[in-house]
Structures are given as structure tokens and as C-alpha cells.
Amino acid sequence: MLAASLNTALGNAGLMIMLAACTFGALATAFSIRTGNLATLKQAPRYAWLALGGSVLAVVMMQRALITRDYSIGYVQQVGSSTTPPLYNFAAMWSALEGSILLWVLVLGIFTAAVAWQFRARTSDPLVGWALVVMFAITAFFAFISFGPASPFAGGPPVPIGFDGPGPNPLLQNHILVLFHPPILYLGYVGFTVPFAFAIAALITGRVGEGWLMETRRWALISWAMLTIGIILGGWWSYEVLGWSGVWAWDPVENASLMPWLTGTAYIHSVLVQERRGMLRVWNLSLLVATFALTILGTFITRSGIINSVHAFGAGDVEGYLLALFGIVVVVSLALIAWRGDRLRSPGAIDSPVSREGAFLANNVLFTLFAFIVLLGTVFPLFIEVLQNRRTVVGAPYFDRLSAPLGLMLLFLMGIAPALPWRKASGTLLRERLFWPAWSGVAAVAVSLAVGVFGLMPLLAFGLAGFAAGAALRQLVLATRRQGWRGLVGRVNGGMVVHLGVIAIAVGLAASNSFTHSAAIPLEVGTEQAWGGHTFELIAITETVDARSSAVVAEVLLDRRQVYEPAITKYLRMGMDIGTPSVRTGFTKDVYLTIDGTIRPTPGDTRVTLRVFIKPMIMWLWIGAGMMAVGTLLAAFPGQRRRLATDTASAPVPVETGTGSRDD
């Protein structure tokens, strides 16, 4: 009982400390800026460190409660169990609503303290001060949510002696990715708070030039990378766990992470134009506001209980607060942009649409339109339910039909934009720079036809992917020829590596979505079946049992070489059957095996119905994700020419050129 009260008391104390530190930090910092009290302003980092300490204390107490099975806490009653393995017991903290908000609070505390540390010598700068005020206010909001309506330390009803909880949702305790996917995704979500805070600070102070962009460029890039990796890991989890052989189903929770990724990607590109030519200021501010607002909207969608999804949390008491925060963010941000309208006017204009500026503007339009299409398809059923009191579903055909043309246009832009100079391109220059990318596209189409690819959309996808890959490789070859392998470091050339990763993912998605084929194959022990160029033989049906689950396993010999073991696992405390696929992964295709769930086999049976999927080029998704991660790391550091420019102060705003071409 003493240990139980200690978990609750210290956990709530940590949240209270965080809430108080952020509230007083926001008020004191804002007041100090307004009054010019520099002594008080310099204390702002201490509030950030105190808030971080409070969040860490709360998380440690929640983990202690899960480890010790403190069933006096309602949340532990919901997700705790003595049969849950330690890794999944650790991840149980973010497996339901209250714990997920607690994780969000911790990540916010880390980012706020990191910003305070980075700018500790510049707290007297109003831009930094107002950015901290915004971050304190947002962190205080989530600390309030966690301390009040979504408290993970709220007491539960009395339980009998010997009570043991059900553990996390079975889908969240049968694959190691649950340990990484949510925290990394949260780093991406929450990380965009930093550039958003500086954008609001720039609007408040009127310093809407390029300075605030330089302060937050790396923060935005790393946050985007975390969001990207989190989304890819989510697709991998879906592929490995859900048994349907897909990686993306246009589920509302998947869409909730895709929307800020789309606007964040547009911002990462668009910011280059403002740094280089002082243009697209309103675009950049609007994209940042949209990205942050969409993270809040996504949090509302996944934590309000208004949608049915295998990813979503149950209904809670936080939806009204999250919707209010979303409204405040949108209204206040738009009001500040309108207030600073005169100062946001660009000093220059786009000289020609056939220029790098024109390509980035087209990029913004396409990504924004893509995000709007996803948003409309995601929230439309909610509006119908509110207005007409009936449920409707916007399915994958809507998203596929509208997103495919946009994806092709973005691939085209990825091919042409690296070849475009700033200001204006001549026909001769474009012919020279697009010669090899164009032939790369033609070669990609020829290879596709040679291996039997058919259909207009797949051929367009592969051809444009080859075109875009040729443009990226041309840029990288020129950079390495000039500077050696050091030429790969820097925003432009690191970005080209990211492009190659995106192209690999696009090719993998196009191939797997267009040419997957499947069949239900009845197997009998000792009898070999052939299908799709492969042979399948059932060796035996066995059962494995432990304290938390029982699994019926079909041992299948694939192509007379290796035994694979698709299974159906029943989690005993929930009585839920979960299909567990078994996959042979290859560079050109995967063979995906799962037991047909309509008839559950029993140990000793001699027959089973196997569902088999042949999935082309799935591995390219994971390869592409790795390339994107490497490219982002390269882009996070200044290139050689930029470092020289910074060291010699030869330019007021150093800009990378990548290849060294004057027109680039």
C-alpha cells in the first residue's frame, strides 16, 4: 500500500511540478520581455529544466507502477499484467490514452529543455524569449491534460486479492516495433513545436526575415526525419503484424500522421527559397502553422474515440481540450500573419515559372493539395455523422484515385527541380542538364516492359522514378567529382540522397500495389501444392503455450528449402485471436504466408488453408527508408562550401550550391 501511494503521489507531484514550472515560466518570461527585466529573463532556462525534471519523475513513477503491478492505479488495471514480457510491459505506458499523453508530455519537456539549453546565452533576445513563452504555454497545456482529464495516476476501483490485469492490446505486444514506432513518431510530432514557436516569436517581434529560419532549420529537418521514420516503422509494423500483407490502408490514424508530414515536407523545400531570395515568407509561415495544427488535429483524431481503427485509442475526456487548442493555434496564427502582412511582403518576385523558385512553389501547391485531399477524406465521415447522425466511410479508392496523379507530378518535379537554376532557365541549359535524367527515365520504362510490366500508371510511375533518380544521381556525381565524398555532406546533396530514398519507396509502392497477387491454398500434410511459381508443403500443425497466450502454428516447407511458421495466437486474458504472418523477404519480391482465419486449425490437424501473397519489391520500402535517414543526416550538417563561407564571412547568408555551378 505504501509503494502504491508512493507511485501515485510522486507521479502526480511530477506532473504538478511540470505544470507549475511551465505556467510560471511562460508568464515570467513574457512579463520580463515586456518590461525589459533581463535578470528575470535569464532565469527562463531554469523553468525548462524544472519542467523536464517533473516529466521524468512522472514517467519513472508510471514505469515503476507497471513493473510492480500497482493495481491501485486505474491505468495499470487497464494495461498491466504479470504475464506481459518486460519489453512490452515497458511499452505498455503508451499503449492507451493516458500513457500516450504522458509520453507526449515527456517529449515536450525534452524539446523545451533542449531549446533553452541551446539558446541559454541568448535568453535576452526577444525572439528566443517569445519562442520559449510559446513552448512553455504548449507544454503547460499538455501537462494540464495529463494532470487532469487524462491523468495516468488516477485511482481505479478496488480489485480482489490476486487480481491480474489483461495487459496491453494484443496487437501491441507481439512485435518489437511497438517499442520504437510510437516514441519516434512522437519525436516527429512534437519536434515541429520548435520551428512553430520561433515562427510565432518572429511574428510577435516583427523579425519576419530569414533569421528565425536559420535558428530552426536543423530542428525542422530532424523533426521531419523522425516523423518520416515513425511513419515507415508504422507501415512495417502493419505489414508484420496485421496479416493483410499491406503497409498502408488510408486508415484515419495513418492519415493523421501523413498530413503533417506532407505540409512539413513542403516547408523543408520552401524554406530554401526564402533563405536564398527572401521569397515565400507567407507560404513558409502558413506551412509551419499548418504542420503544427495538423499534429494537434491528428492527436484529437486518435485520442477522442470518434473513429474506429486498430491504431486509435478509446474514448477519453480530452477531445474538447484538443479541439480548443487546435482552434486557438489556427486563429491566433492567422491573426498574427495578417497583422504582419506588410512586413511579410517579399523583396523579390519569381522571374520565371521555369526556375527553381517556380518549381518550389509548384511543390508547395501539390503537397498542400495532397494534404487537403487526405484531410477531406479523413474528416468528411465525422461531419456526416455530426450533421446527419449516420456513419459513412471514405475508402481507399478515393485516396488512391486522387493521390496517384499527385504522386506522379511530384516525381516529375523531383526530376526537373534539381536541374533548374535560380531566377530563369534557358532552353539550352535545360537540355544539357536533363539529358541523362531523361534517358534514365526511358531506360526505366524499357526495363519495366522487358520484365513484363503492363498498365499506364505503373509504367508512368517507373519512368518518372527513373527520371527523378537520374536527376538526383547527376547532382551527386557532379558534387563528388568536385569535392570527393565530402560533397555528399550538405543540405542540397543530402537532399538528393533523401530523394533517392523517396524514389525507392515510390517504386516499391507502385510495384506492390499494382502487381500483388494472392490465393487461398488448401494444404494437407505430406502433399505438395504449386502456385505462383512456388511450392508449399504442410509439415505439421503444432501448438505453443505460455502464461499469456497459446499459438497454433502451421509449419510450411516453402520451395523445398526452408520451413516457415505462420500462426494464430490467442491471448488468454482477452480471448482474442491474432494472426501472425511468416514472410520470406527478397530483393525483388516477398512471399507472405498467413493462416486463413475463417477456420482455426487445432494441433494435430492434417489440413490447413494457407493465404499466400506474392508481394513485389516490398524490401525497397525499407531500403528507401534507410536512404532517407542517411540523407537527412547528411543534410543536417553544412557542406564544405557553406562551412568555408561561414568561416570567412564572405556572404551574409551562406547558401549551398551542391555542384558548384554558378546557376545552381
N, C-alpha and C positions, 0 to 999 in steps of 0.2 A: 504493500500500500504506500509505503514511503517512497519507493522508487517510482511508482505510478504518479504520485503527486509531484515528484521532482521533475519528471518529464513534462508534465503539463505546465507547472509553474515556470520553469526555466524557458520552455518553448514560448509561452505567452510573453514572458519578460523580454525575450529576444525580439519578438515582433513589436512589442511596445517601444523598446529602445529604438528600433529602426524607424517606426512611425514618428516618434518624437524628434529624433535627430533630423530626419528629412523635412519635417514640418518647420522646425525652428531654423534649420539650415536655409530653407527657401526664403522664409520671412526675414531672417537676419541678413542674408546676402543681398536680397532685393533692397532692404532698407539702407544697407551700407552703400550700395551703388548710388541710390538716390541722394543720400546725404554726403557722399564723398568721404565716409569714415573708413579709411584704408586699414586701420588697425583691426577693426572688426571683420573687414572683408578678407583679410589674410587668414582668418580662422575657418573659412569655408571648408578647406580640405579635412579639418578635424571632424566636422559633421559627417562627411562622406565616410571616413574610416569608422566612426561610431556606428553609422547605419550598416556598414558591411559587417562589423562585429556582431550586431544584433541578428542579422540574417543568418550568419554562420552558426550562431548559438541555436537559433530555431531549427535549422536543418539538422544539426548534430543531435538535438533532442528528439526530433522525429525519427531519425535513424536509430537512435537508442531505443525508442519506443517500439519500433518494428523488430529490432533484434531481440529485445526482452519480451516480446509479445504482450505489451501493455494494453490489455483489453478494457481498461477503464476509459480509453480514448476511442471515440466513435470511429475515427478514420482507420485505426488499427483493426477494429472489429470488421471493417469493410474489406480491407485488403491484406491483412496479416494472416499468417498460418505457420504452424510449426513444420509443415511438410514442404514449404517453399524453399528451394535451394538458395544459398546465401546471395548469389549474384542477382537473382530475380527478387529476392527479398529486399535487397538494396534498391533495385529499380522500382519496387512497389511504391516508393514515395511519390513518383509522378504517374502512377497508373490510374489515378482517379482525380476528380476535380480539385479538391482542397490541396492535395500534394502537388499537383501541377502548378497551381498558383504559387505555392511555396517555392518551387524551383524557379519560377519566373522572378519572384522577389529576390532570390539569391543572385541570379544572373544580373538583374538590375543593380543590385548592390555592388557587384564586382565591377560593372562598367562605370558606375558613378565614381567609385573609388579610383579606378584606373584613370579616368579623365582628370580628377582632382590631383592625382599624382603627376600626371604628365604636365599639367599646367600650373604646378604648385608655385613656380616663380613668377607667374603672370596673373595671379588672382586679382590684382588691382586693375587689370584690363577689363573694361565693362563688357566686352564681347565674351570673354571667358566667364565673367561673373554671371551674366544673364543666362549663358548656356548651363551653368551649374544650377541656377534657380529652376530652369525648366526640368532638368534631370531630377533635382530634389522633389519637385512637385509630382512628377510622374511616378517616382519611386514611392513617395508618400501615399499616392493613390493605391498602388498595388499592396503596399504594406497594410493600409486600412482594410482592403478587401480580405487579405489573409488573416488579419487580426479579428475582423468582424464577421461578415456574412459567409466567408469561406474558410473559417478557422479550422486548421487541421488538428488542433488540440482540444476541440470541443468534446465534452464528455459524452459517452454513449450510454445506452440503457444497461441496467445491471445484467450480468451474464452468469450462468451457473458455473459452479466449480468444474474444472476440466474442459471448459469451452475452448474450442479452437476455430479460428476464422476460416473463410473459404479461400483466402489467398487472392492474388490479382486475377484479372480476367485471363482465362487460359490462353488466349491469343497473345498475351503479353508475358507469358512465361515459358515459351517453347522455342525461343530463338535469341541468340546472344545480341542481335542488333537492337533489341529493346533497351539495352544498356547504353547505346550510343546515339540512336536516331533522335529521341526527344531532346536530350540536352544540346546536341549540335544544332538542331532546328531552332531551339530557343536562343542560342547564341546569335543566330542569324536574325530572328525576330527582334530581340531586344537590342542587338547591336545597332540597328538603324535609329535607335533613340539618340545616339550621339550626334550624327550629322543633322538630324531633325532639330535637336536642341540648339546647335550652332546656327542653323538656318533661322530659327525664331529669334535668337540673340542678334543676328545680323539685321533682321527686320526691325527689332526694337531699337537698336543703336543707330540704324541708318547706314551701317557699313556693309552695303549690299554688293560691293565689288567682288574681287576674286580672293580676298584674304581668307575668308571663312572656309572657302573651298579647300585651300591649301592645308588648313588646320585639320580637316576631317577627311581628306582623300583616302588615307590608309584605313581609317575606321570604317568608311563606307565599303571599301574593297574587301576587307576581311569579313565584315558582316555579310556581304553578298556571298562570299565564298562559303561561309558557314551555312547560310540558307540553301545554297546550291547543294552542298554535300548532304545536308539534312534531307532535302527532297529526294536525292538519289538513293540515300540509305533507306528512305521510306519505300521507294519503289522496289528495292532489293528485298526488304522485309516482306512486302506484299507478294513478291514472286516466290519467296522461300516458304512462306507460312500459310497463305490463304488457299493454296491448292487450285487456283483457277488459271495459272500459268501466265498471268499478266502482271504488268508493273504499274499501270496507270488506268484507272477506271472512271476518271472525272467525278470521283466522289466529292461531295461538298467540302470535306475536311482536306482532301488533297488540293482542291481548288483554293482553299483558304491560304495555303502556303504558296501556291503558284502565283496568285495575284500580286502580292508584294514583290515576288521575285521578278515578275515582268516589269513593273514600274521601276524597281531598283536597278535592273539591267539597263533600262533606258537611261536612267540617271548616270550610271557609271560611264556610258558612252557620251551623253550630252554634256557632261561637265568638262570634257576636253575642249569643246567649242568655247565655253565661257573663259577657261583659263588661257586659251590661245588668242581669242579675238574679242572677249568681253561680251559675247552674244548669248542668247537663250537664257537670260537670267530668270525670267518668269517661268520658263519651262523647268529649269532646274529646281527652283523653289517648289513649284507645283508637284513635280515628280517626287521630291522628298516628302512633302506633306502627304501625298497620296500613298507612298510606301508605308510611312508610319501609321497613317489612318487605317490602311488595309490590314496591318498587323493587329490593330485593335479590333477591327471588324472580324478578322479571322478568329481571334480569341473569343469574341462573342458567339460566332457560329459554332465553334467546337465546344463551348462550355455553357451554353444556355439550355441544352436539352431539346432544342426545337427541331433538330434533324435526326434522322435515323442513319447511323453509319457505324461500321465496325471500328472506326477511329475515334468517334465522338465520345465525350464524357456524358454522364447522366445529367438530368436537370438539377440546377442549383439555384442559389439566390443572388447570383452575380450579374445576370443578364442586363438588368436595368442600369446598374452602375457602369458596365462596359459600354452600353449603348449611349449613355450620357457622356462618357469620356470621348467616344467617337465623335459625337456631335460637337462637343467643345473644341476638340482638335481641329475639325474642319472649319467651324465658324470663325474661331479666333485666327487661324492661319490665313484664311481667305481675307479676313478684315485687315490683317497686317500687310498682306500683299497689296491690297487696294490702297491702303494708307501710304505705302512707299512706292506707289505706281510711278511717280515722276523720276525717282532715283533708279528705278529698275529699267529705264529705257536704255537700250543697248547703244553704245557709241558707234557701232558699225552696222552694216546690213549684209545679207547674203548677196554676193555679187552675181552668182550664177547657181542654178539648181544643180548643175553638173560640177560639183565641188565637194570637198569633204564636209563642209558645213551643211550643204544641201542633203548629203547622204545621212548625216547625223539627225537632221530634222525629220527626214523620212523615217528613219529608225525610231524616233520618238513617237511619231504618229502611229506606226504599225504596232509597237509594243503597247501603247496606250489603248489602241483599238482592241488588241488581243485581250488586255486586262478587262476592258469593258464587256467584251463578249463573255468572258468567264464569269465576271461579276453578275451579269444579267441572268445567265443560265443558273447560277447558284442561288440567287435571292428571289428569282421570279416565283418559285413554288411557295416561298414564305409569304409573299404578297398575296398570292391567290388564296392561301389558307386563311390569312387575316381578313381579306375582303369578302371572300365567298364561302368561308368555312368548309372548304373541301381540299383534299390533298391531291397534288399533281406532281409529276416527276419530269424533269428535263433530262433526257437520257444522253448517252454517248453520241448518238447520231448527230444531234445538234452541235455539240462541241467539235466533233470530227469534221463535219461539213464546213464549219466556219473557220476552224483553226488551221486546216490543211493549207488553204491558199495563202494565209498569212505566214505560215511557216516557210512556204516556198519563196515568198517575197523576201523574207528575212535572210534566207540562204543566198538569194541573189545579191542583196545588199552586202552581205559578208564577203562576197566575191569582188564586188566592184568598189566598195569604200576604201580598202587599203591602197588601191591604185589611184585614187583621186587626190589631186593636190588641194591645198587651201586656195580659196578665192575663185579660181576658174581653171578648167581643164581644156586643153586643146585636143582636137581630134588625133593629131599625130602622137601626142603623149599617151593618150588612152590606148591607141592601137599598139604602141610599144609595150605598155605595162600589162595589157590584158591578153597579149598573145599567148603566153604559156598557160595562164589560168583557163582561157577558152579551150585550148587543146586538152587540158586536163579534164574539163567537162565532157568534151567529145569522147575522150578515151574511157571515161567512166560509163557513158551510155553504151559504147561499143562492148565493153566487158560485160555490162549488165545483159545486153542482148545475147552475147555469146554463152552465158550461163543459164539462159532461159527465162530471164525476167520479162514479164509482159505487163501491159497496162500503162496508160498515160501518166497517172500520178506517180507510181513508183519510178518510172524512167525519168520523169522530171526531177523527182527528189534526188535520185542518184546522180543525174547530170549536174544539177546545181550544187550538190555536195562536192563533186569533183571540181567544179569551177571555183567554189569557195576555198577548198583545200589547196588548189593551185595558187590562189592569191596569197593565202597565208604562208605557204611554203616559199613562194617567191620573196616575200618580205623577210623571212627568216634566213634564207640563203644569202641575200644581199647583206643582212646585218652581220652574219657570221663571217662572210668573206671580208668585210671591212674591219671587224673588231675581234674575230675569233669567237670562241664560245662565250666570251663575256658579252657579246652582242645580244644574247638571249635574255639578259637581265634588263629590266626596264618596263615601263608601262605598255609601250606600243608592242614590243616583241613578245613580252609575256602575254599580252592580249591575243597575239596571234596563236600562241600555244593553247590558250583558252578556246579560241575559235576552232582549232583542230579537234579539241575535245568535244565541243558542241556538235561539230560535223559528224564525228564518230557516233555520238548519241543519236543524231538525226537519222543516220544511215541504219543504225540498229533498230530504231523505232519503225522506220519505213519498211524494213525487211520483215521484222517480226509481225507487224500489224497486217501487212499485205499477204504474206505467204505462210503463216502458221496453218498447219492442218492437224487434225486430231481425229481420234477414233476410240470407241469403247471396244476393247478386245477381251472376249471371254477366254480365260486360261484354265487349263487343267494340269495337275501335277504330271510331269513326265511327257507332256505333249508340247511340241514347239509350234508357235504361231509366227507367221511372217507378215509384216505390214510396213509400208513406208520405207522399204529398203533396210529394215532391221528385223531381227528375230527375237522372240520373247518366250521364255520358258519358266513356268512356275515351279520352284523347287519345293517350297513348303509354306505353310501358314503357321506362324508361331505367335506366342504372346509373352510380353514382358510386363511385370507388375512391380510397382513400388508403393510407398505410402501415399503418394499423391495421385497416381494415375495407373491405368492399365492400357497397354498398346497392343493392338493386333497388327502384326507385321507380315506383309507378303514378300517373300524372298524370290526375286525375279532375276533370272540369268538373261542379261542383255547381250545380244550378238555373240553368245557363247564365250564371252570373255570375262565379264565381271558381274557380280550379284549386287543388285540394288534393292532397297528395302522401303518402299512406300508403306505408310502405316495409317491407322486410325486410332487416335489416342482419346481415351475417356478420362476426363479429370473428375475424380471421385467425389470431391466435395461440392462440385457444381453439376455433376451429371451431364456434362457437355462433351459431345464428340467433336474432335478437331482432326481434320485430315492433315497428314504430314507428307508432303511430296518427297520424292527422291529424284535427283537430277544428274544426268551426265552432261557436263559442260564441255563445250568445244569452241574453237575459234570461229567456226562457220555456222554451227548450229548446236542447240541443246536438245536432248531427249528427256522429256519431263514426264515422270510416271507418278500417278496417284491412284488410289483405290476408289472405284466408283462408290459414292456414299449412299446410293439408294438401297443397297443390301449390305449390311455389316457382316463380314465373314467372322467365323469363330475359329479358335485354334483347332487344328486337326482337319479342317475342311480341305477338300482336294480341288475346289474350284473358286475362282475369284474373277470379277470383272475389273479389268485394268483400264483406266483412262490414260491415253498416251497423247502427248502433244509434241510435235516437231517444231521447234522454235528457232528460226534462222537468226544468227548474228546477235543473240542476246548478250554475249560476252562483250560486244562492242560498247554496250551501255556502261559497263563497269570500267572498261579501258578508258572510255571518254571521260568518265568522272574523274579518274586518276589524272588524266592530262589536264583537266580543268583545274584541279587542285594545284598541280605543279605550276601551271601557267599563272595562276593567281599569286602564288608565292614569288615567282619571278617578277610579276608586275608590281608587287608591293614595295620593291626597292628601286631606287633611281638607277637609270642606266649610266654607262660610262660618260657619255657626253653631258648628261644632266649634272653628274657629280662635278665634272670639270667646270661647268658653267656656274654652279653654286660656289665652288671653291674660289673662283677668280672674280665672282660678282660681275661677270661680263654682261649679264642680262637681268632685268628686274624680275621677270617671271620666266625662269628657265623652262624650256619645253623640249621634250624628247622628239627626235625625228625618226629614230629607228634605223633607217638605211643610210642616213647622211645625205640624202638628196635634198637639194635646196627647195624643191617644190613640195616635199612631204611635210 
